[in-house]
Amino acid sequence: MEDTPVRPGPEAPASAEVPARVEAVTAEEVLRRRIVSDIHDDTLQVLAEVAIRLDMLRTNHPELDQEEAFGELGSSVRDAMDRLRTLMFNLGPADLDTRGLGSTLRRLVDVMQGRNAQIEFRLEDALDTEPAGEIRIALYRIAQEALTNVRKHAYAHSVEIVLDDADGGVLMRISDDGRGFRATQSVPAHYGLTMMRERAEAEGGWLRVLSAPGAGACIECWLPVEPHG
């Protein structure tokens, strides 16, 4: 397998760039949480009220059940609410702080599995130490992006996430049996790899990718348990 050059080394970004990256990542997470809050407090509440009113109409006017359009309206409202809840989870799982990294990733894996029956998703959580909040968020985002890349580009039959303690931090490996790619090959997933690398480096960690055509891919990253600096 070829090692895609995304692990910090002689060509690692200057330390002066790190604060700017941390600031950008923090601003992104603040924006995500604000959007989630707005969806929950506004749009989702409005749709919930519409659903309640439709149920009241159905109760007071049983004849409406005979109207196909009325039934489709109720289904559309419920579907929209489900989609918004999924969007909220993708933007920022509210239980990441309370459930921890492993449990939240397992929920992500379950969601992915439910939408992609052709791919087998597995998670092995061997963490003894729960990382700090900022580190949990970074690892979750890296895993989320990696699984999305597998789903969209890898043509894989299986993907596995492994979490383990290593060198005072968290080592995460995400491997798939898909078609793989060359390090020098331009593929849509490479933009996502850059984003994942920047998230890892912003928290004082590193990320590398092993891949070759026909041999699948493995993303490996390490982040400290506590934020650096």
C-alpha positions as CSV (number, residue, x, y, z in Angstrom):
1,M,0.0,0.0,0.0
2,E,1.1,3.6,-0.6
3,D,1.2,6.1,2.1
4,T,-0.6,9.2,1.1
5,P,1.5,12.1,2.4
6,V,-0.7,13.6,5.0
7,R,1.2,12.7,8.1
8,P,3.1,15.6,9.6
9,G,6.9,15.4,9.0
10,P,9.5,17.6,7.5
11,E,6.8,19.3,5.4
12,A,4.4,19.9,8.4
13,P,2.8,23.3,8.5
14,A,4.5,26.0,10.4
15,S,3.4,26.3,14.1
16,A,2.1,29.8,13.3
17,E,-0.6,28.2,11.2
18,V,-1.9,26.1,14.1
19,P,-3.8,28.8,16.0
20,A,-5.5,29.9,12.8
21,R,-6.6,26.3,12.1
22,V,-7.9,25.9,15.7
23,E,-9.8,29.1,15.4
24,A,-11.4,28.0,12.1
25,V,-12.3,24.6,13.5
26,T,-13.8,26.2,16.6
27,A,-15.8,28.7,14.5
28,E,-17.2,25.9,12.4
29,E,-18.3,23.9,15.5
30,V,-20.0,27.0,16.9
31,L,-21.8,27.6,13.7
32,R,-22.9,23.9,13.5
33,R,-24.3,24.1,17.1
34,R,-26.1,27.4,16.3
35,I,-27.8,25.8,13.2
36,V,-28.8,22.7,15.3
37,S,-30.3,25.0,17.9
38,D,-32.2,27.0,15.4
39,I,-33.6,23.9,13.7
40,H,-34.6,22.5,17.1
41,D,-36.1,25.6,18.5
42,D,-37.8,26.9,15.4
43,T,-38.3,24.7,12.3
44,L,-38.8,21.4,14.1
45,Q,-41.2,23.0,16.6
46,V,-43.3,24.5,13.8
47,L,-43.5,21.1,12.0
48,A,-44.4,19.4,15.3
49,E,-47.2,21.9,15.8
50,V,-48.4,21.2,12.2
51,A,-48.3,17.4,12.9
52,I,-50.4,17.9,16.1
53,R,-53.0,20.1,14.2
54,L,-53.3,17.4,11.5
55,D,-53.9,14.8,14.1
56,M,-56.6,17.0,15.7
57,L,-58.2,17.5,12.3
58,R,-58.2,13.7,11.7
59,T,-59.8,13.2,15.1
60,N,-62.5,15.8,14.6
61,H,-63.1,15.0,11.0
62,P,-62.7,11.2,10.5
63,E,-63.8,11.6,6.9
64,L,-60.5,13.1,6.1
65,D,-58.9,9.7,6.4
66,Q,-60.6,8.9,3.1
67,E,-58.7,11.7,1.4
68,E,-55.5,10.5,-0.1
69,A,-54.0,14.0,-0.2
70,F,-54.6,14.5,3.5
71,G,-52.7,11.3,4.3
72,E,-49.9,12.2,2.1
73,L,-49.7,15.6,3.8
74,G,-49.2,14.0,7.2
75,S,-46.6,11.6,5.8
76,S,-44.7,14.5,4.3
77,V,-44.6,16.4,7.6
78,R,-43.4,13.3,9.5
79,D,-40.8,12.6,6.8
80,A,-39.6,16.2,7.0
81,M,-39.2,16.0,10.8
82,D,-37.2,12.8,10.5
83,R,-34.9,14.4,7.9
84,L,-34.3,17.4,10.2
85,R,-33.5,15.2,13.1
86,T,-31.0,13.3,10.9
87,L,-29.5,16.6,9.8
88,M,-29.2,17.8,13.4
89,F,-27.4,14.5,14.3
90,N,-25.0,14.9,11.4
91,L,-24.3,18.6,12.2
92,G,-23.6,18.0,15.9
93,P,-24.7,15.0,18.0
94,A,-26.0,16.5,21.2
95,D,-25.1,13.4,23.2
96,L,-21.4,13.4,22.3
97,D,-20.5,15.0,25.7
98,T,-22.8,12.7,27.7
99,R,-22.5,9.4,25.9
100,G,-18.8,9.6,25.0
101,L,-16.9,9.0,21.8
102,G,-17.4,5.3,21.5
103,S,-21.2,5.3,22.1
104,T,-21.7,8.2,19.7
105,L,-19.6,6.6,17.0
106,R,-21.6,3.4,17.4
107,R,-24.8,5.4,16.9
108,L,-23.2,6.9,13.7
109,V,-22.3,3.4,12.5
110,D,-25.8,2.2,13.1
111,V,-27.2,5.2,11.2
112,M,-24.8,4.5,8.3
113,Q,-25.7,0.8,8.4
114,G,-29.4,1.5,8.2
115,R,-28.9,3.6,5.1
116,N,-26.3,1.3,3.4
117,A,-27.3,-2.3,3.7
118,Q,-24.7,-3.3,1.1
119,I,-21.9,-2.3,3.4
120,E,-21.0,-4.0,6.7
121,F,-20.0,-1.4,9.3
122,R,-18.1,-2.5,12.4
123,L,-16.8,-0.6,15.4
124,E,-14.2,-1.9,18.0
125,D,-14.0,0.4,21.0
126,A,-11.0,-0.5,23.2
127,L,-10.6,3.0,24.8
128,D,-10.0,3.0,28.5
129,T,-9.7,6.8,28.7
130,E,-12.3,9.2,27.4
131,P,-10.7,12.1,25.5
132,A,-11.5,15.7,26.3
133,G,-14.5,17.4,24.6
134,E,-12.5,19.1,21.8
135,I,-10.7,15.9,21.0
136,R,-13.9,13.9,20.9
137,I,-15.4,16.4,18.4
138,A,-12.3,16.2,16.2
139,L,-12.3,12.4,16.2
140,Y,-16.0,12.2,15.5
141,R,-15.7,14.6,12.6
142,I,-12.8,12.7,11.1
143,A,-14.7,9.4,11.4
144,Q,-17.9,11.0,10.0
145,E,-16.0,12.3,6.9
146,A,-14.1,9.0,6.5
147,L,-17.3,6.9,6.5
148,T,-19.0,9.4,4.1
149,N,-16.1,9.0,1.7
150,V,-16.3,5.2,2.0
151,R,-20.0,5.3,1.3
152,K,-19.7,7.6,-1.7
153,H,-16.4,6.6,-3.3
154,A,-14.9,3.4,-2.1
155,Y,-17.3,0.8,-3.5
156,A,-16.6,-1.2,-0.3
157,H,-18.3,-4.3,1.1
158,S,-17.1,-3.7,4.7
159,V,-15.5,-0.9,6.8
160,E,-14.2,-1.1,10.3
161,I,-13.4,1.6,12.9
162,V,-11.0,0.8,15.7
163,L,-10.4,3.0,18.8
164,D,-7.5,2.4,21.1
165,D,-5.3,4.1,23.7
166,A,-1.8,4.9,22.4
167,D,1.0,7.1,23.6
168,G,-1.1,9.2,25.9
169,G,-3.7,9.8,23.2
170,V,-6.3,8.1,21.0
171,L,-5.4,6.1,18.0
172,M,-8.3,5.6,15.5
173,R,-8.1,3.4,12.4
174,I,-10.8,3.3,9.7
175,S,-10.2,0.6,7.1
176,D,-12.3,-0.6,4.1
177,D,-12.0,-3.2,1.5
178,G,-13.0,-0.9,-1.4
179,R,-11.2,-0.1,-4.7
180,G,-8.5,2.1,-3.1
181,F,-6.5,4.7,-4.9
182,R,-3.0,6.0,-5.6
183,A,-1.6,8.7,-3.5
184,T,-1.0,10.8,-6.6
185,Q,-4.4,10.2,-8.0
186,S,-6.9,13.0,-8.0
187,V,-10.1,11.7,-6.4
188,P,-13.1,13.5,-4.8
189,A,-12.2,12.0,-1.4
190,H,-8.8,13.8,-1.3
191,Y,-10.5,17.1,-0.4
192,G,-12.0,15.3,2.6
193,L,-8.6,13.9,3.5
194,T,-7.2,17.4,3.6
195,M,-10.0,18.5,6.0
196,M,-9.5,15.4,8.2
197,R,-5.7,16.1,8.3
198,E,-6.2,19.7,9.3
199,R,-8.6,18.7,12.1
200,A,-6.1,16.3,13.5
201,E,-3.2,18.7,13.3
202,A,-5.3,21.5,14.8
203,E,-5.5,19.4,18.0
204,G,-1.8,18.5,18.0
205,G,-2.2,15.1,16.3
206,W,-1.5,13.6,12.9
207,L,-3.3,11.6,10.2
208,R,-2.1,9.4,7.4
209,V,-3.7,7.2,4.7
210,L,-2.6,3.9,3.4
211,S,-4.1,2.9,0.0
212,A,-3.4,1.3,-3.3
213,P,-5.7,0.5,-6.3
214,G,-7.7,-2.6,-5.6
215,A,-6.4,-2.9,-2.0
216,G,-8.8,-0.7,-0.1
217,A,-7.8,2.1,2.2
218,C,-6.9,2.7,5.8
219,I,-7.1,6.0,7.6
220,E,-5.0,6.2,10.7
221,C,-4.9,9.2,13.1
222,W,-3.7,9.9,16.6
223,L,-4.8,12.8,18.8
224,P,-3.8,13.6,22.4
225,V,-6.3,12.9,25.1
226,E,-6.2,16.6,26.1
227,P,-6.0,19.6,23.8
228,H,-2.4,20.7,23.2
229,G,-1.2,24.2,24.1
